[in-house]
């Protein structure tokens, strides 16, 4: 499974961005997908996750009510709609997929930079 993120950039506080994560390869085996982020000098943290069918989602408290995770399995793409962005949302955002048949393996994208100016 290969993952490629896009949609990052520079935005002013209060603005919006939509990140995309396009999957390729053995996409039929992808189960849960998630967005993580890592700010300079900090550990990578889970932002949001979504189950295979999209019926269950999880959000970190810091983004609840502002971010929305979704996926389009027909397009093998996951999204993160980010609204009301804050400077503290500045980070490299990574896409992660759990995939496999008998054994689950984690796959990561290369990351996309999101910078929110005050």
N, C-alpha and C positions, 0 to 999 in steps of 0.2 A: 504494500500500500504506500502510495506517495501522496503527500499533502502539500499544497501550495496556498499560502495566504496572500491576500491582496486587500486593498482598501484603506490602508493606513495613511497617515499624513499629519499635517499641522492644522490645528483648528483652534479657534478662540474658546475660552470658557463659555459654557452655555450652548455651544454648538453640537453638531451631530456628525457621526461617521458610521458607515456600515462596512464591517469587515466580512470577507468571504474566505472560505476554505474549500478549495476544490480537491477532491480525492480522485485518484486513478489507481489502476492495478486491480487487485482482488477486492474490489469495492463490495462485492456480495457478502463478504465476510465481516464487514464493519458493523460493530455493535454500538456501544456508547461513544459519543464524541463530546469534546469539551474545548473550551477556551481557557488558556492560562495567560498570565502576564508576569513580566519581571521588570521591575524598576531598577535603576542603577543602585548598586550596593544592597539590594534586597533579594530575598529568596523568591523563587518562582511561586506564584499562588494561583489557585483555582478561581476562575471568575464565574464560569457557568458551565453546565453540562446538560446533555439531552440524550434520552434513550433512543434506540433504533427507530421506533415508530413515532417518536416525537411526543409521546403521551405524557412523559414525565420530564420535568426540568428542575434544575437546581441553580440557585444564584448565591453568590457571596453577599453578605449583608451590605457591603460597601457599594454594591451596584444594583441592589433590589429597587425596582420601580423606575430605574433609568435605562437599564440594558435589557434587551430581549434576544434570546437565543432561538434559532430555528434551523430546520434542515429540509432540503428538498432531495429525497432519495433518488428521484428520477433523474436529477441532474448531478447526483453525487456531490452535493455542495452543502456546506453548513454556513450559517450567517450569524453575525452578532451586530444587532442594531444598537448603537450607543447614543443616547440622548443626554441632554443636560450635562455635558462633559465638564469635568473639573480638572484643575492642574494636577491633582493627585492621581488622576487616571493615566498620566503619562507613563509609558512603559513600552516594552516590546511585547506584542501579543502573539501567542503561539497557539496553533491548532493541534489537538491531540485526538487520535482515534484508537479505540481498542478493537482489535480485529483478530479473527482466527476461527478455526473449526473445532479441533480438539483442545487446542491451547490458545489462550488469548495473549496477544502481544500488543504493546503500545507503540504507536508510530507518531512522530512529531513533524510538524512543518518547520520551515526555516525562520519564521517569525516576520512580523511586520511592525514597523515603528509607529506609535501613536504619540503625538506631542500636543499637549493642550496648554496654550498660553493664557496667562491671566490678564 
